[in-house]
Amino acid sequence: MTTNMTPMGVSNIEHLVERAYRESGPHQYLRELVVNSREAGATRIEIMPACTGGDPRASVDELRTGVQRLVVADNGRGMDPDDLLDYLNNIGGSGKIVGGEHENFGIGAKTSLLPWNHAGMVVMSWTTSNPEGAMVQLFRCPRTGMYGAKKFDTVDGFDDVVRPLPEFAVFRPVWVVHGTVVLCLGNTGVEHTYLGKDEDESGSSIETCLNKRFWVIPTLVDLCVYTEEPDRWIRRKVTGSAYHAEITLKDSSLLSKGTVVLTDRTEIDWYLRTGDTGGYIAAVYKEEIYDTNRHAGRYRLFGVSPAQVRKNLTLIARPPISDGRSGVYPDNARNSLKIRGTKQVGGQLPWEEWGQEFSDRLPEEIDDAVRKASATPSGDTLDPAMCRRLGDLFGARWNSNKFLVQPTGEHIVDPSDSTSKPTSYNAVRQSNNTTKPTATSIAIRNGIPVLAVRPVPIGMKAQSVKAKGGFPKVEWCLLEDFDDGMAAAYNNPTVTDPGGVVRIARDFKPLAEVRQYWQARYTARDEDVVSDIVNGAYGDAMVARVVHSETFVSHAEWGRTRVDKELRSEASLTMSLLGLVSEHDIIKNKLANRLGSARVV
């Protein structure tokens, strides 16, 4: 066939390999090898140190005196000699589209293994049509630094595809009738590659890594890792994180679970357990886990702040897979997900938007757990005079979530739970509908629309709305409820906390020192009163700062997103707790009015 072009070639392939390796995660090679085996139709995949040869009775002492090389074996379809060389010694040689947004790119296993296996990545494969097997050894030439297939001296001359050499074929497990075995030799040939690139891994860490990477392992796939015991190697099955989210343990069990479907069709699966099981938030794409996060800040986006709830709550986001126009797809390194269909194509996952919608529809079981864990001591009620001042200064700028009683509403409310009623329809804005409601479509009491503060299980239907007033409440927590080093945070309004929540760590050292300072100036029996007044002063001040920051929302240089991320960040609010001279005077005056003048210490 004629053509009017010369196809583009690739030179200096070693730089491409090295760069792809640097961009990959530390355990990427495990993911790549397992996915390759699964795509080859394997129902049995084993990751083992070379000396076991698939035999769990192999002596641990034997391995301790030898080299523990990484072996990954499967019983998939295998590759014939010509396919083996084409697959291994070409970028994109797997038959997949290199760069296809949902493909495995055909380069992952090579780029994640070769940079720390210069001596060789040996691949042996057997098929039903070639039961004798074929072998290719990729390596890095010490003279040129180039990667490629090693040529072996055979009776027919030099060849890069040969029958498996006896020194390597010995590592073929007896159950691999057809399939593939990958053997890693390290950079010099004497590294313990089963222990990872830096020789600091173990069978247990490999098992943990795979369980954290894969949400579900198909029932028909037996994926196992060998872990070292004092006198033997144990074959341990990898089950995936979904299994561990629901399993019943001695000190922990699944309390409840469910799914919240968001407006962009993302599904948020939630699992609430008893006991301290280590919760996390992550996204799942094709049953692989991405973007795992355990930080308090991520949980706050979803309306969950207390540490004891975070430790037992797992949230799994399942966004729609990209169809070329919208949805998610993995980056080249398969380390994170990107999203289409947003203002920024290829942007990060919209955790803020997902969290806000989830918190607005927080499942009852999670809400109950949060409320129970959030029970705080006194000092969390705003001073009435402070509320009046805030209302006079900023009330016109501050909106809060409430519920307009309406037959077509999505929520259930108790109309008697009504504290802050607007004086006209213009004071009410529906969150999901900009059309002004008519008088016949809503409940009216004394000519005023009936609003409720929060949803309840039984009552009247209502629609979420925005109404003037309703300032943030204060919630006193512990330092463990925040990310490391932080002591204050702001939670945006939700259906259960319509004004938002200002959260402060009561065990933050500077605040504890302030309480101690004033408690030392009054009698021991007044310690609780002093503590309440100190907490109240700081709580009022923090609420005032958050409310005042609403002024910047309408500024072109700021806007709500920047205000939330910068002015209301944990770091900014923690900093604002320090050096409050005005709070000293407020505390002094309140204590004097309540307990008399402070004594000199």
C-alpha positions as CSV (number, residue, x, y, z in Angstrom):
1,M,0.0,0.0,0.0
2,T,1.4,3.4,-0.9
3,T,1.4,6.3,1.4
4,N,2.4,10.0,1.3
5,M,4.0,10.0,4.7
6,T,6.8,8.5,6.8
7,P,5.3,7.2,10.1
8,M,6.7,8.9,13.2
9,G,9.2,6.9,15.1
10,V,10.4,6.8,18.7
11,S,14.0,7.2,19.7
12,N,15.7,7.2,23.1
13,I,13.0,5.0,24.4
14,E,14.8,4.7,27.7
15,H,13.8,8.3,28.6
16,L,10.2,7.5,28.0
17,V,10.4,4.4,30.2
18,E,12.2,6.3,33.0
19,R,9.7,9.2,32.9
20,A,6.7,6.9,33.0
21,Y,8.3,5.1,35.9
22,R,8.8,8.3,37.9
23,E,5.2,9.3,37.3
24,S,3.9,6.0,38.6
25,G,3.1,5.0,42.2
26,P,5.5,2.9,44.3
27,H,3.5,-0.3,43.9
28,Q,2.3,0.3,40.3
29,Y,4.1,-2.9,39.1
30,L,1.8,-5.0,41.3
31,R,-1.3,-3.4,39.8
32,E,0.0,-3.8,36.2
33,L,1.0,-7.4,36.6
34,V,-2.4,-8.4,38.2
35,V,-4.4,-6.5,35.6
36,N,-2.4,-8.1,32.7
37,S,-3.1,-11.5,34.2
38,R,-6.8,-10.8,34.6
39,E,-7.1,-9.5,31.0
40,A,-5.5,-12.7,29.8
41,G,-8.4,-14.6,31.3
42,A,-6.5,-16.0,34.4
43,T,-8.5,-17.5,37.2
44,R,-5.5,-18.1,39.3
45,I,-2.8,-15.5,40.0
46,E,0.0,-16.0,42.6
47,I,2.6,-13.5,43.7
48,M,5.5,-15.3,45.4
49,P,9.2,-15.4,46.2
50,A,11.1,-17.3,43.5
51,C,12.2,-20.2,45.7
52,T,8.7,-21.4,46.6
53,G,7.9,-22.3,43.0
54,G,4.3,-22.3,44.0
55,D,4.9,-24.7,46.9
56,P,3.8,-23.3,50.3
57,R,5.9,-25.9,52.1
58,A,9.1,-24.4,50.8
59,S,11.6,-23.7,53.6
60,V,11.8,-20.2,55.0
61,D,15.5,-20.9,55.9
62,E,16.2,-21.7,52.2
63,L,14.8,-18.3,51.2
64,R,16.7,-16.5,53.9
65,T,20.0,-17.9,52.5
66,G,19.1,-17.2,48.9
67,V,17.7,-14.4,46.8
68,Q,14.0,-13.7,47.2
69,R,13.1,-12.8,43.6
70,L,9.6,-11.6,42.7
71,V,7.6,-14.2,40.7
72,V,4.1,-13.5,39.4
73,A,2.4,-16.5,37.8
74,D,-1.0,-17.0,36.2
75,N,-3.0,-19.6,34.3
76,G,-4.3,-17.2,31.6
77,R,-4.2,-17.8,27.8
78,G,-0.5,-17.3,27.6
79,M,1.4,-15.9,24.6
80,D,2.8,-17.7,21.6
81,P,6.5,-16.8,20.7
82,D,5.7,-14.2,18.0
83,D,3.1,-12.5,20.3
84,L,5.4,-12.6,23.3
85,L,8.2,-10.6,21.5
86,D,5.7,-8.1,20.0
87,Y,4.0,-7.6,23.3
88,L,7.2,-7.1,25.4
89,N,9.7,-5.4,23.1
90,N,7.4,-2.7,21.7
91,I,5.7,0.3,23.4
92,G,2.0,-0.4,22.8
93,G,2.8,-3.9,21.7
94,S,-0.1,-5.4,23.7
95,G,-2.5,-4.7,20.9
96,K,-4.2,-1.9,22.8
97,I,-4.4,1.7,21.8
98,V,-1.6,3.6,23.5
99,G,-3.2,6.7,25.0
100,G,-6.8,5.3,24.8
101,E,-8.4,6.9,27.9
102,H,-9.8,3.6,29.2
103,E,-7.0,1.3,28.1
104,N,-4.1,-0.2,30.0
105,F,-1.7,1.6,27.5
106,G,0.4,-1.5,26.8
107,I,3.4,0.0,28.6
108,G,2.6,-0.3,32.3
109,A,4.3,-3.5,33.4
110,K,7.5,-2.6,31.4
111,T,7.8,0.9,32.6
112,S,7.0,0.1,36.3
113,L,9.5,-2.9,36.4
114,L,12.5,-2.2,34.1
115,P,13.9,0.8,35.8
116,W,14.7,-1.3,38.9
117,N,15.3,-4.6,37.1
118,H,18.2,-3.7,34.8
119,A,19.5,-7.2,35.0
120,G,16.3,-8.6,33.6
121,M,12.5,-8.9,33.5
122,V,12.1,-12.5,32.4
123,V,8.7,-13.4,30.9
124,M,7.9,-17.1,30.2
125,S,4.6,-18.1,28.6
126,W,2.9,-21.4,27.7
127,T,-0.1,-21.8,25.4
128,T,-2.2,-24.8,24.3
129,S,-0.6,-24.5,20.8
130,N,2.9,-24.1,22.3
131,P,3.0,-26.3,25.4
132,E,6.9,-26.1,25.4
133,G,6.7,-22.4,26.1
134,A,8.6,-19.4,25.1
135,M,10.8,-16.9,27.0
136,V,11.9,-13.3,26.5
137,Q,14.3,-11.4,28.8
138,L,14.1,-7.6,28.8
139,F,17.0,-5.8,30.3
140,R,19.0,-2.6,30.3
141,C,22.3,-2.6,28.4
142,P,25.0,-1.5,30.8
143,R,27.0,0.0,27.9
144,T,24.3,2.1,26.1
145,G,21.7,2.4,28.8
146,M,19.0,1.2,26.3
147,Y,16.2,-1.2,27.1
148,G,15.5,-4.2,24.9
149,A,15.2,-7.9,24.5
150,K,18.3,-10.0,25.2
151,K,19.6,-12.2,22.4
152,F,20.5,-15.7,23.3
153,D,23.1,-17.9,21.6
154,T,21.2,-20.9,20.1
155,V,22.1,-23.6,17.7
156,D,20.3,-21.6,15.0
157,G,22.2,-18.4,15.9
158,F,21.2,-15.5,18.1
159,D,17.6,-15.2,19.0
160,D,15.6,-13.1,21.4
161,V,12.7,-15.6,21.8
162,V,13.8,-19.0,23.2
163,R,12.4,-21.9,25.2
164,P,12.4,-21.2,28.9
165,L,15.9,-21.7,30.2
166,P,16.2,-24.4,32.9
167,E,17.5,-21.8,35.4
168,F,14.3,-19.9,35.0
169,A,11.8,-22.6,34.1
170,V,12.3,-24.2,37.6
171,F,10.1,-21.3,38.9
172,R,7.1,-22.4,36.8
173,P,4.4,-23.6,39.3
174,V,3.0,-27.1,38.5
175,W,-0.5,-25.6,38.0
176,V,0.6,-23.4,35.1
177,V,-0.3,-25.6,32.2
178,H,-0.9,-22.6,30.1
179,G,-0.3,-19.1,31.3
180,T,2.6,-16.7,32.0
181,V,5.3,-16.4,34.6
182,V,7.2,-13.1,35.2
183,L,10.5,-13.2,37.1
184,C,12.3,-10.0,38.3
185,L,16.1,-10.2,38.6
186,G,16.8,-6.7,40.0
187,N,19.5,-4.3,38.9
188,T,22.5,-6.5,39.7
189,G,20.8,-9.9,39.9
190,V,21.2,-10.3,43.6
191,E,18.5,-8.0,44.9
192,H,15.5,-9.4,46.9
193,T,13.0,-8.1,44.3
194,Y,10.1,-9.8,46.2
195,L,10.7,-7.2,48.8
196,G,10.2,-4.4,46.3
197,K,12.4,-1.8,44.7
198,D,14.0,-0.7,48.0
199,E,13.9,-4.2,49.5
200,D,11.7,-3.0,52.3
201,E,8.4,-4.7,51.5
202,S,7.0,-8.0,52.6
203,G,4.4,-10.5,51.6
204,S,2.0,-8.8,54.0
205,S,2.6,-5.4,52.6
206,I,2.0,-6.7,49.1
207,E,-1.3,-8.2,50.2
208,T,-2.3,-4.9,51.9
209,C,-1.3,-2.9,48.8
210,L,-3.4,-5.1,46.5
211,N,-6.4,-5.0,48.9
212,K,-6.2,-1.2,48.9
213,R,-5.9,-0.9,45.1
214,F,-8.7,-3.2,44.1
215,W,-12.2,-2.7,45.3
216,V,-13.5,-6.1,44.1
217,I,-11.6,-9.2,43.1
218,P,-13.9,-11.3,40.8
219,T,-15.3,-14.4,42.5
220,L,-13.8,-16.7,39.9
221,V,-10.3,-15.2,40.3
222,D,-8.0,-16.7,42.9
223,L,-5.4,-13.9,43.6
224,C,-2.9,-14.9,46.3
225,V,0.2,-13.6,47.9
226,Y,2.8,-15.6,49.9
227,T,3.6,-14.2,53.4
228,E,6.4,-15.3,55.6
229,E,5.7,-17.0,59.0
230,P,8.4,-18.1,61.4
231,D,8.7,-21.6,59.9
232,R,6.9,-21.5,56.6
233,W,5.3,-19.4,53.8
234,I,1.5,-18.9,54.0
235,R,-0.6,-18.5,50.9
236,R,-3.0,-15.7,51.6
237,K,-6.0,-14.7,49.4
238,V,-6.4,-11.1,48.2
239,T,-10.1,-10.2,48.5
240,G,-10.3,-6.5,47.7
241,S,-11.5,-3.6,49.9
242,A,-15.2,-4.2,49.3
243,Y,-14.9,-7.5,51.2
244,H,-13.3,-5.7,54.2
245,A,-15.9,-3.0,54.2
246,E,-18.6,-5.6,55.1
247,I,-16.8,-8.4,56.9
248,T,-17.7,-9.2,60.5
249,L,-14.6,-9.2,62.8
250,K,-14.2,-9.9,66.5
251,D,-14.3,-6.2,67.5
252,S,-16.0,-4.7,64.4
253,S,-19.0,-5.3,62.2
254,L,-21.0,-3.5,59.5
255,L,-23.7,-1.3,61.2
256,S,-25.4,-0.1,58.0
257,K,-24.7,0.8,54.4
258,G,-26.4,2.5,51.5
259,T,-26.0,4.5,48.3
260,V,-26.7,8.2,47.6
261,V,-27.1,9.0,43.9
262,L,-26.0,12.6,43.1
263,T,-27.4,14.8,40.4
264,D,-24.4,14.2,38.1
265,R,-25.1,10.4,38.4
266,T,-22.2,9.8,40.7
267,E,-23.1,7.1,43.2
268,I,-21.7,7.5,46.7
269,D,-21.7,4.1,48.5
270,W,-21.3,4.4,52.3
271,Y,-20.4,1.8,54.9
272,L,-20.7,2.6,58.6
273,R,-19.1,0.1,60.9
274,T,-18.7,-0.4,64.7
275,G,-15.3,-0.3,66.3
276,D,-12.2,1.5,65.0
277,T,-11.7,0.1,61.5
278,G,-10.0,3.0,59.7
279,G,-12.5,4.7,57.3
280,Y,-11.5,6.5,54.1
281,I,-13.0,8.3,51.1
282,A,-12.0,7.2,47.6
283,A,-13.2,6.9,44.0
284,V,-13.7,3.6,42.2
285,Y,-13.2,3.2,38.5
286,K,-13.6,-0.2,36.9
287,E,-13.3,-1.8,40.4
288,E,-10.0,-0.1,41.0
289,I,-9.5,2.4,43.9
290,Y,-8.2,5.9,43.2
291,D,-7.7,9.1,45.2
292,T,-7.9,7.6,48.7
293,N,-8.1,10.2,51.4
294,R,-8.4,9.9,55.2
295,H,-8.0,13.6,56.1
296,A,-10.5,15.3,58.3
297,G,-10.9,18.1,55.7
298,R,-12.2,15.7,53.1
299,Y,-14.7,14.2,55.5
300,R,-15.9,17.6,56.5
301,L,-16.9,18.2,52.8
302,F,-19.3,15.3,53.3
303,G,-20.8,16.6,56.5
304,V,-18.8,14.3,58.8
305,S,-16.4,15.8,61.3
306,P,-16.0,13.8,64.5
307,A,-13.0,11.5,64.5
308,Q,-14.8,8.6,66.0
309,V,-17.3,8.6,63.1
310,R,-14.5,9.1,60.4
311,K,-12.7,6.0,61.8
312,N,-15.7,3.9,61.0
313,L,-17.2,5.4,57.9
314,T,-16.0,4.6,54.3
315,L,-17.3,6.6,51.4
316,I,-16.9,5.3,47.8
317,A,-17.6,7.6,44.9
318,R,-18.6,5.9,41.6
319,P,-18.7,8.6,39.0
320,P,-19.9,7.8,35.4
321,I,-17.1,6.5,33.1
322,S,-16.1,8.9,30.4
323,D,-17.9,8.5,27.0
324,G,-15.6,11.1,25.4
325,R,-17.8,14.0,26.4
326,S,-18.3,13.6,30.2
327,G,-17.3,11.3,32.9
328,V,-14.0,10.1,34.4
329,Y,-10.9,8.4,33.0
330,P,-7.5,7.6,34.5
331,D,-4.3,9.6,33.9
332,N,-1.4,8.1,32.0
333,A,0.2,6.7,35.2
334,R,-3.0,5.2,36.3
335,N,-2.5,6.9,39.7
336,S,-5.5,9.3,39.6
337,L,-8.7,10.0,37.8
338,K,-9.5,13.0,35.6
339,I,-13.0,14.3,34.7
340,R,-14.6,15.6,31.5
341,G,-17.7,17.6,31.2
342,T,-16.6,20.4,33.6
343,K,-15.3,23.9,32.9
344,Q,-11.8,22.5,33.2
345,V,-11.4,19.4,30.9
346,G,-9.1,17.0,32.5
347,G,-9.6,18.5,35.9
348,Q,-9.5,16.9,39.3
349,L,-12.5,15.1,40.7
350,P,-15.1,17.5,42.1
351,W,-15.0,16.4,45.7
352,E,-16.3,19.7,47.0
353,E,-19.5,19.5,44.9
354,W,-20.0,15.8,45.7
355,G,-19.5,16.5,49.4
356,Q,-21.9,19.4,49.5
357,E,-24.7,17.4,47.9
358,F,-24.0,14.3,50.0
359,S,-24.1,16.4,53.2
360,D,-27.3,18.0,52.1
361,R,-28.8,14.5,51.9
362,L,-26.8,12.9,54.7
363,P,-28.2,9.4,55.4
364,E,-30.0,9.2,58.7
365,E,-27.7,6.6,60.1
366,I,-24.6,8.7,59.5
367,D,-26.4,11.9,60.8
368,D,-27.3,10.1,64.0
369,A,-23.7,8.9,64.5
370,V,-22.4,12.5,63.9
371,R,-24.9,14.1,66.3
372,K,-24.1,11.5,69.0
373,A,-20.4,12.1,68.6
374,S,-20.8,15.9,68.4
375,A,-22.4,16.3,71.8
376,T,-20.2,19.1,73.3
377,P,-19.9,20.8,76.6
378,S,-21.4,24.2,77.2
379,G,-19.9,27.3,75.5
380,D,-21.4,26.4,72.0
381,T,-24.3,28.9,72.1
382,L,-23.8,32.4,70.7
383,D,-24.2,35.3,73.0
384,P,-27.6,36.9,72.2
385,A,-26.1,40.4,72.0
386,M,-23.5,39.1,69.6
387,C,-26.2,37.6,67.4
388,R,-28.0,40.9,67.3
389,R,-24.8,42.8,66.3
390,L,-24.1,40.2,63.6
391,G,-27.6,40.5,62.3
392,D,-27.4,44.3,62.1
393,L,-24.0,44.2,60.4
394,F,-24.1,41.2,58.2
395,G,-27.6,39.8,58.2
396,A,-28.4,41.0,54.7
397,R,-25.4,39.1,53.3
398,W,-25.7,35.8,55.2
399,N,-28.0,33.1,53.8
400,S,-28.8,29.8,55.5
401,N,-30.6,26.6,54.3
402,K,-34.2,26.2,55.4
403,F,-37.2,24.3,54.1
404,L,-40.3,25.8,52.5
405,V,-43.4,23.7,53.0
406,Q,-44.5,22.7,49.6
407,P,-46.5,19.7,48.2
408,T,-43.9,18.9,45.5
409,G,-40.9,19.1,47.9
410,E,-38.3,16.4,48.2
411,H,-37.9,16.7,52.0
412,I,-40.1,16.0,55.0
413,V,-40.3,18.7,57.8
414,D,-42.2,19.6,60.9
415,P,-43.8,23.0,60.2
416,S,-43.7,23.8,63.9
417,D,-39.9,23.6,63.8
418,S,-39.9,27.2,62.5
419,T,-37.6,29.8,64.0
420,S,-36.7,32.3,61.4
421,K,-39.5,33.2,59.1
422,P,-38.9,35.7,56.2
423,T,-41.3,38.6,55.9
424,S,-41.9,38.2,52.1
425,Y,-41.5,35.9,49.2
426,N,-38.5,37.9,48.0
427,A,-36.6,36.8,51.1
428,V,-36.9,33.1,50.0
429,R,-34.9,31.6,47.1
430,Q,-35.4,28.0,46.1
431,S,-32.0,26.2,45.8
432,N,-32.9,24.1,42.7
433,N,-35.6,26.3,41.2
434,T,-35.2,30.0,40.4
435,T,-38.9,30.4,39.7
436,K,-40.7,32.3,42.5
437,P,-43.2,29.9,44.2
438,T,-46.9,30.8,44.1
439,A,-49.1,31.2,47.1
440,T,-51.2,28.2,46.2
441,S,-48.1,25.9,46.0
442,I,-46.8,26.6,49.5
443,A,-48.1,26.6,53.1
444,I,-49.0,30.0,54.4
445,R,-49.3,31.1,58.0
446,N,-50.5,34.6,58.8
447,G,-49.6,35.6,55.3
448,I,-46.0,34.4,55.7
449,P,-44.4,31.3,54.0
450,V,-43.9,28.5,56.5
451,L,-40.3,27.6,56.9
452,A,-38.7,24.7,58.9
453,V,-35.1,24.5,60.0
454,R,-34.3,20.8,59.4
455,P,-35.8,17.7,57.8
456,V,-37.5,15.0,60.0
457,P,-38.8,11.5,59.3
458,I,-42.5,12.3,59.5
459,G,-44.3,15.5,58.6
460,M,-45.0,17.6,55.5
461,K,-43.2,17.8,52.2
462,A,-40.9,20.8,51.7
463,Q,-38.4,22.2,49.3
464,S,-34.8,23.3,50.2
465,V,-34.5,27.1,50.1
466,K,-32.1,29.9,51.0
467,A,-33.3,32.4,53.6
468,K,-31.7,35.4,55.3
469,G,-30.2,35.1,58.7
470,G,-29.3,31.9,60.7
471,F,-25.7,32.2,61.7
472,P,-23.2,29.4,62.1
473,K,-23.3,27.5,65.3
474,V,-20.2,26.7,67.4
475,E,-19.1,23.1,68.0
476,W,-16.3,22.3,70.4
477,C,-14.3,19.3,69.4
478,L,-10.9,17.6,70.0
479,L,-7.7,18.1,68.1
480,E,-8.1,14.5,66.7
481,D,-11.1,15.8,64.8
482,F,-8.8,18.0,62.6
483,D,-6.0,17.4,60.2
484,D,-2.6,17.5,61.9
485,G,-1.6,20.8,63.4
486,M,-5.1,22.4,62.8
487,A,-7.5,23.5,65.6
488,A,-10.4,25.2,63.8
489,A,-12.6,24.7,60.8
490,Y,-15.8,25.8,59.1
491,N,-18.4,23.4,57.7
492,N,-20.6,24.9,55.0
493,P,-24.4,24.9,55.6
494,T,-26.2,21.6,55.2
495,V,-29.8,20.6,55.6
496,T,-29.0,19.5,59.2
497,D,-26.9,22.6,60.0
498,P,-28.5,25.4,57.9
499,G,-26.2,28.1,59.1
500,G,-23.0,26.1,58.9
501,V,-20.8,25.1,61.8
502,V,-17.6,26.7,63.2
503,R,-15.6,23.9,64.9
504,I,-12.9,24.6,67.5
505,A,-10.6,22.2,69.3
506,R,-11.1,22.7,73.0
507,D,-7.8,21.0,73.7
508,F,-5.8,23.4,71.5
509,K,-2.9,24.5,73.7
510,P,-3.2,28.3,73.3
511,L,-6.9,28.1,74.3
512,A,-6.2,25.7,77.2
513,E,-3.6,28.2,78.4
514,V,-6.2,31.1,78.3
515,R,-8.6,29.0,80.3
516,Q,-5.9,28.2,82.9
517,Y,-4.9,31.8,83.1
518,W,-8.4,32.9,84.1
519,Q,-9.2,29.9,86.2
520,A,-6.2,30.7,88.3
521,R,-7.7,34.1,89.1
522,Y,-11.0,32.6,90.5
523,T,-11.9,29.9,93.0
524,A,-11.9,26.2,92.1
525,R,-15.7,26.0,92.3
526,D,-15.9,28.6,89.5
527,E,-13.7,26.7,87.0
528,D,-16.6,25.5,84.8
529,V,-18.1,29.0,84.7
530,V,-14.8,30.5,83.7
531,S,-14.3,27.8,81.0
532,D,-17.8,28.5,79.6
533,I,-17.1,32.3,79.4
534,V,-13.7,31.8,77.7
535,N,-15.1,29.3,75.2
536,G,-18.1,31.6,74.5
537,A,-15.9,34.6,73.8
538,Y,-13.7,32.7,71.4
539,G,-16.7,31.0,69.8
540,D,-18.4,34.4,69.2
541,A,-15.2,35.8,67.8
542,M,-14.8,33.0,65.3
543,V,-18.4,33.1,64.2
544,A,-18.0,36.9,63.6
545,R,-14.9,36.3,61.5
546,V,-16.6,33.7,59.3
547,V,-19.7,35.8,58.9
548,H,-17.7,38.9,58.1
549,S,-15.8,37.0,55.4
550,E,-19.0,36.7,53.5
551,T,-18.3,40.3,52.5
552,F,-15.6,39.1,50.1
553,V,-17.9,36.6,48.3
554,S,-19.2,39.3,46.1
555,H,-15.8,40.8,45.3
556,A,-14.5,40.0,41.8
557,E,-11.0,39.2,43.2
558,W,-12.4,36.7,45.6
559,G,-15.7,34.9,45.1
560,R,-17.1,32.1,47.2
561,T,-14.7,29.3,46.1
562,R,-11.6,31.3,47.0
563,V,-13.2,32.6,50.3
564,D,-14.0,29.0,51.3
565,K,-10.6,27.6,50.3
566,E,-8.4,30.4,51.7
567,L,-10.1,32.7,54.2
568,R,-12.1,29.9,55.8
569,S,-9.5,27.2,55.5
570,E,-8.3,25.3,58.6
571,A,-5.0,27.1,58.5
572,S,-6.6,30.5,58.4
573,L,-9.1,29.8,61.1
574,T,-6.5,28.2,63.3
575,M,-4.3,31.3,62.9
576,S,-7.2,33.6,63.8
577,L,-7.5,31.9,67.2
578,L,-4.1,33.4,68.2
579,G,-3.3,36.7,69.6
580,L,-6.8,37.9,70.3
581,V,-6.4,41.0,72.6
582,S,-10.0,42.0,72.2
583,E,-11.2,38.6,73.5
584,H,-9.1,39.2,76.6
585,D,-11.1,42.3,77.4
586,I,-14.4,40.6,76.7
587,I,-13.6,37.7,79.0
588,K,-12.4,40.1,81.7
589,N,-15.6,42.1,81.6
590,K,-17.9,39.1,81.5
591,L,-16.1,37.4,84.4
592,A,-16.2,40.6,86.4
593,N,-20.0,40.9,85.8
594,R,-20.6,37.3,86.7
595,L,-18.0,36.5,89.4
596,G,-16.5,39.8,90.4
597,S,-13.1,41.2,89.8
598,A,-10.3,38.7,89.2
599,R,-7.7,38.2,92.0
600,V,-4.1,39.1,91.5
601,V,-1.9,36.0,91.0
